[in-house]
Amino acid sequence: QVQLVESGGGLVQPGGSLRLSCAASRSIDNYYAVGWYRQTPGKQREWVAAILSGGSTNYADFVKGRFTISRDNAKNTVYLQMNSLEPEDTAVYYCNAQPSRFSQNYWGQGTQVTVSS
């Protein structure tokens, strides 16, 4: 079992940047996937980005070229660098960890990101 704690959310103007952090309670560098999801009221949680155990990354089309996911194995932390933020990026962002392809997923408590002028 692993505990995930997100941080780094806040209020930012359109065009601005934020970096979210997901700190894990144990090593996750060999996890099948660690990723970010987001959710707005009344909508389903949607996948944003993921980093796989080999280091490859994948992104949803709506964040490609703007968001970057990375991992610091020494700190058991995964980051989401978000640039060129748009009001449509406003959501609660959740970290997700999947130890293996068919295993249980673990979630953090979420961090609010608000993009507004």
Buried (B, 14 or more C-beta within 10 A) or exposed (E): EBEBBBBBBEEBEEEBEBEBBBBBEEEBBEBBBBBBBBBEEEEEBEBBBBBBBEEEBBBBEEBEEBBBBBBEEEEBBBBBBBBEBEEEBBBBBBBBBBBEEEEEEBBBEBBEBBBEE
